[in-house]
Amino acid sequence: MSKLSVVLAVFNEENYLKDCLDSVKEIADEIVIVDGGSSDRTVEIAKLFKAEIIETNNPPIFHINKQKALEKATYEWILQLDADERITFKLANEIKKLTEMDAAGLEDYQNNLPGRKLFKRHQKLIEIRDGRVGDSEGPFNAFFIPRRNFFLGKYLKYGGTYPDPAIRLVKKDMAYFPAKDVHEQMQVKGRVGWLQNYMLHRDSPTFERYLERNNRYIKLIVNELRRDGVGKGPSQWINYILVKPVHWFLLTQIRHKGILDGWQGIVFSFFSALRFPRAYWRYLQRT
């Protein structure tokens, strides 16, 4: 019977960690937590779950600590999580079922996966943005897990927020974080498959936390603008101040039906669209 390691890298996550670990305690054969020097009750909470705790610093590229957590895992299968993610009962059962499959079983499971077309379409979008994910041949050694994101009291379904996949379930030594960028994909040796059931992602329970996360993406866009040497002429002004935000808002509200998520969907699309003019304005100020 295959055993499962659950690993996390954390920093001041006392408000989120307990619920995360509660959601995996029935399927985790070991819990490994790399703590980046938390000053709250994070480590105390981790000890309640008998986690192995590795204390270190909190680097700007947090994937460095995520990679440390992966390397400390001892079992064949590893579930890598963030503290604000929750594993549902259905997903936990799917993970247990999948980790017991042999290579032929995994192949059959992927070929008959409900929602396969939707998942593959989103994987293509990810690969357009980040490059190929995993190999085109070989065994399935890693899996995307879909996520439902929590925004101001509601788990969003529309507006392009789902499936918001993240590679979370991997075989030991078959996946790693390059730890060169804060928004990078895991590198995988072998193919990357999908799980059907989603996890819950409590990324923005308050507007303050949403703006904090949104600011990280704005910094990424500013860095990309600087790297690409984007101009400062009228055409770029119009593009970033008007065209991109309006296009994004209409795309997420109409084509991706974000309006069906109610006022939360409208607010999410609006502030998501504002990242383009905000990033461009910061870019102009710093160059």
C-alpha positions in Angstrom: 0.0 0.0 0.0 1.4 3.3 -1.1 2.0 5.9 1.6 1.5 9.7 1.3 3.6 12.6 2.5 1.9 15.9 2.9 4.3 18.9 2.7 4.0 22.6 3.2 6.2 25.7 3.3 4.7 28.3 5.7 5.2 31.7 7.2 2.8 33.2 9.8 -0.1 31.0 8.8 -1.8 30.6 12.2 -5.2 31.6 10.7 -5.1 29.0 8.0 -2.9 26.1 8.9 -5.2 24.2 11.3 -8.0 23.8 8.7 -5.5 22.8 6.1 -4.0 20.0 8.2 -7.4 18.9 9.4 -8.4 18.3 5.8 -5.5 15.9 5.2 -5.0 14.2 8.5 -6.9 11.1 7.4 -4.8 10.5 4.3 -1.4 11.8 5.4 1.1 9.2 6.6 3.6 12.0 7.4 3.4 15.8 7.5 6.5 17.8 6.7 6.4 21.6 7.3 9.2 24.0 6.5 8.6 27.2 8.5 10.2 30.4 7.4 10.6 31.9 10.9 7.0 32.5 11.8 6.4 34.8 14.8 2.8 33.7 15.4 1.3 30.3 16.5 2.1 28.5 13.2 4.7 26.1 14.6 2.6 25.4 17.7 -0.3 24.4 15.5 1.9 22.2 13.3 3.1 20.3 16.4 -0.5 19.4 17.3 -0.5 17.3 14.1 2.8 15.7 14.9 4.4 17.3 11.8 8.1 17.2 11.2 9.1 20.8 11.3 12.2 22.3 9.6 12.8 25.9 10.7 14.6 28.2 8.4 14.5 31.8 7.0 11.8 33.3 4.7 13.4 33.9 1.3 11.8 36.3 -1.2 11.3 33.4 -3.6 9.2 31.2 -1.4 9.5 28.2 -3.7 13.0 27.7 -2.2 11.2 26.6 1.0 8.7 24.5 -0.9 11.5 22.7 -2.6 13.1 22.0 0.9 9.8 20.5 2.0 9.6 18.2 -1.1 13.1 17.0 -0.4 12.3 16.1 3.2 9.4 13.9 2.2 10.1 10.2 2.6 7.2 8.4 0.8 6.5 7.6 -2.8 3.7 10.1 -3.3 3.8 13.7 -2.1 0.9 16.1 -1.7 2.3 19.6 -1.7 -0.1 22.3 -0.4 -0.3 25.9 0.6 -1.8 26.7 4.0 -4.9 28.3 2.6 -5.8 25.2 0.6 -8.3 22.6 1.8 -8.8 19.0 0.6 -12.4 18.0 0.3 -13.7 14.5 1.2 -14.2 13.5 -2.4 -10.7 14.7 -3.4 -9.1 12.9 -0.5 -10.8 9.6 -1.6 -9.6 10.3 -5.2 -6.0 10.8 -4.0 -6.1 7.6 -2.1 -7.5 5.7 -5.1 -5.0 7.2 -7.5 -1.9 6.5 -5.4 -2.8 2.8 -5.3 -2.9 2.6 -9.2 -0.2 1.1 -11.3 1.0 2.7 -14.5 -1.7 1.0 -16.6 -4.4 2.1 -14.2 -3.2 5.7 -14.2 -3.3 5.7 -18.0 -6.8 4.3 -18.1 -7.9 6.8 -15.4 -6.7 9.8 -17.3 -8.2 8.6 -20.6 -11.6 8.3 -19.0 -11.4 11.3 -16.7 -14.7 13.4 -16.5 -14.0 17.0 -17.5 -10.9 15.9 -19.5 -11.6 18.3 -22.4 -11.9 21.3 -20.0 -8.8 20.3 -18.1 -6.7 19.8 -21.3 -7.8 23.2 -22.7 -6.6 24.9 -19.5 -3.3 23.0 -19.6 -2.7 24.3 -23.1 -3.3 27.9 -21.9 -0.8 27.2 -19.1 1.8 25.9 -21.6 1.3 29.0 -23.8 2.2 31.1 -20.8 4.8 29.0 -19.1 6.1 26.5 -21.7 5.6 22.8 -21.8 4.5 21.2 -18.5 6.1 17.8 -18.0 7.0 15.4 -20.8 4.9 14.3 -23.8 5.7 10.7 -23.0 6.4 8.4 -20.1 4.5 7.6 -16.9 2.2 10.0 -15.1 4.4 11.3 -12.3 2.5 14.5 -11.3 -1.1 15.8 -11.3 -2.9 19.0 -11.5 -5.6 19.6 -8.9 -8.4 22.0 -9.9 -9.2 24.8 -7.3 -12.3 26.7 -6.3 -11.2 30.1 -5.1 -12.9 31.9 -2.1 -13.5 35.6 -2.6 -15.3 37.8 -0.1 -17.6 35.1 1.3 -18.1 32.9 -1.8 -16.4 30.2 -3.8 -16.3 31.4 -7.4 -17.3 29.2 -10.3 -17.1 31.5 -13.3 -15.2 34.4 -14.8 -12.2 32.1 -15.7 -11.5 31.4 -12.0 -12.0 27.6 -12.5 -10.3 25.2 -12.7 -7.3 27.4 -11.7 -5.1 24.3 -11.6 -2.0 23.7 -9.6 0.4 20.8 -9.7 0.0 19.4 -6.2 0.3 15.6 -6.3 3.7 14.3 -7.4 6.0 11.2 -7.1 9.1 11.7 -5.1 12.1 12.9 -7.0 10.0 13.3 -10.2 9.1 17.0 -9.7 10.8 20.0 -8.3 10.7 23.8 -8.0 13.5 25.6 -10.0 13.0 28.4 -7.3 14.0 31.1 -9.8 10.7 32.9 -10.0 7.8 33.5 -7.6 5.2 32.4 -10.2 6.9 29.4 -11.8 5.5 26.0 -12.6 7.0 22.8 -11.1 9.3 21.0 -13.4 8.2 17.4 -13.9 10.0 14.3 -15.2 7.2 12.4 -17.0 3.7 13.3 -17.9 1.3 15.5 -15.9 -2.2 14.3 -15.4 -5.3 15.7 -13.6 -7.5 14.9 -10.7 -11.2 15.3 -11.2 -12.3 16.7 -7.8 -11.3 20.2 -6.7 -9.7 21.6 -3.6 -10.9 24.7 -1.9 -8.6 27.7 -2.0 -9.3 30.3 0.7 -7.1 32.9 -1.0 -9.2 36.0 -0.5 -11.6 35.8 2.5 -11.1 39.6 3.0 -10.5 42.4 0.6 -7.3 43.2 2.4 -5.9 39.8 1.7 -7.1 40.0 -2.0 -5.2 43.3 -2.5 -2.1 41.8 -0.9 -2.1 39.0 -3.4 -3.1 41.2 -6.2 -0.1 43.4 -5.5 2.2 40.5 -6.0 0.8 40.0 -9.5 1.2 43.7 -10.2 4.9 43.4 -9.2 5.3 40.5 -11.7 3.7 42.5 -14.5 6.0 45.5 -13.7 9.0 43.2 -13.9 7.8 41.8 -17.2 7.3 45.3 -18.6 10.8 46.2 -17.6 12.2 43.0 -19.0 10.5 43.5 -22.3 11.3 47.2 -22.6 7.7 48.2 -23.1 7.4 51.8 -24.5 5.9 54.8 -23.0 4.2 56.3 -26.1 0.5 57.1 -26.6 -0.3 53.7 -28.0 1.0 51.9 -24.9 -0.8 54.3 -22.7 -4.1 53.5 -24.5 -3.3 49.8 -24.5 -2.6 49.5 -20.7 -4.8 52.2 -19.4 -7.9 51.4 -21.5 -7.8 48.5 -23.9 -6.4 45.7 -21.7 -8.6 46.4 -18.6 -11.8 46.8 -20.6 -11.1 43.7 -22.7 -10.3 41.7 -19.5 -13.4 42.8 -17.7 -15.8 42.1 -20.6 -14.0 38.8 -21.3 -14.4 37.5 -17.7 -17.9 38.9 -17.2 -19.5 37.9 -20.5 -17.6 35.2 -22.3 -16.6 33.4 -19.0 -19.9 34.3 -17.3 -18.4 35.9 -14.3 -21.6 37.8 -13.7 -23.2 34.5 -12.6 -21.1 34.7 -9.5 -23.1 37.7 -8.4 -21.5 40.9 -7.0 -18.4 39.0 -5.9 -17.8 38.0 -9.5 -18.2 41.6 -10.8 -15.9 43.0 -8.1 -13.3 40.3 -8.8 -13.3 41.0 -12.5 -13.1 44.7 -12.0 -10.1 44.7 -9.7 -8.5 42.0 -11.7 -8.8 44.2 -14.8 -7.2 47.1 -12.9 -3.9 45.3 -12.5 -3.0 46.4 -16.0 -3.2 50.2 -15.5 -1.8 49.9 -12.0 1.2 47.9 -13.2 1.8 50.3 -16.1 1.6 53.3 -13.9 4.2 51.8 -11.5 6.4 50.9 -14.4 6.4 54.5 -15.7 7.3 55.8 -12.2 10.2 53.5 -11.8 11.8 53.9 -15.3 
